[in-house]
Amino acid sequence: MLFDGVDLLDVTGPPEVFALLGRDLRRDPGYRVLLAAETIDPVTTGAGVKVIPDVSFSDIADRRIDTLIVPGSVTIDRDHRVHPVIDPAVVAWVRKLAYRSRRVTSVCVGAHLLAEAGLLDGKRATTHWSTARQLAARYPAVDVDPDPIFIREGNVWTGAGITACLDLALALVAEDFGEAAAMGVARQLVMYLKRPSGQSQFSVPVEPAYTTRRMDDLRHYVTANLRRKITVAELAAYAHISDRQLTRIFQEETGMTPAVYIDHARVERARNGLEETEETLDRIADACGFGSVATLIRAFRRRLGITPSEYRRRFRPTLQESPAG
């Protein structure tokens, strides 16, 4: 589905996966991709690139659809806050076309369109982490999980942000043509590993799209002192507020308690260390304030669903872990 301001990669990513399947199998892949919009006039994407629809929504209103892919779009307000675009006309077409589709998928913030159409009620769903709290707040009937890169609930699939559209499309290929075919496409995409649905989005969202000056100061203080123990009392004293007020500020502006935020920040720094350096896990654990490799491993399993060594192999596959790591 196309509409003005749609995210370009949301539109082009899945069709590229489907096209590469034909190259890998050296035969008709069984997919025919149609781009549909309100009219067949060119649609301007969020990147400014114009895309020409193949058909209008009304052209396919009475057809059976195998897979309906609903991408997303966002706007940024003057305070740099991200808001998903929810066009009532597009939502009406999503609702109508979904009931003629074997399966329905959303890419990134396209989940908000599915939710507005009532297609996610009573279901577990994901979206880009930057709008997950908005999705949960606006649609309490939806069980929002911002961590996985995609979630399948019956015939409804929701994907996380940006490049996760490739993972979602690969999962569709695996369901239709088998794991071997999906892995073949992943190799052509130079994706180190086809990630399973339970895999975390990896980048730990420790920096909200918008924060107050006070929260910015607290965030920088945490970042500068990760190596040692940081307490709520210490942060409250730094900000000249009460412990209770500090906790309220963190909850309102990050959606986390101070302790959870600090843990996320430590994981994020460790993640960067694993990607960008050859330091042992002992040194990384110490530099990030975990105190021990065991604590580092538990934090990674809790936040990202894998161990630090597994993470490093995926993102620095040429590096051989030392015995100490």
Secondary structure, DSSP 8 states (H G I E B T S, - for coil): ---TT--HHHHHHHHHHHHHHHHHHTS--S-----EESSSS-EE-TTS-EE--SEETGGGTTS-EEEEEE---EEE-TT--EEE---HHHHHHHHHHHTTEEEEEE-GGGHHHHHHTTSSTTSEE---GGGHHHHHHH-TTSEE--SBSEEEETTEEEE-STTHHHHHHHHHHHHHH-HHHHHHHHHHTT-S----TTSB--S---S-S---HHHHHHHHHHHHTTTS---HHHHHHHHTS-HHHHHHHHHHHHSS-HHHHHHHHHHHHHHHHHHH----HHHHHHHTT--SHHHHHHHHHHHHSS-HHHHHHHHSTT----TT-
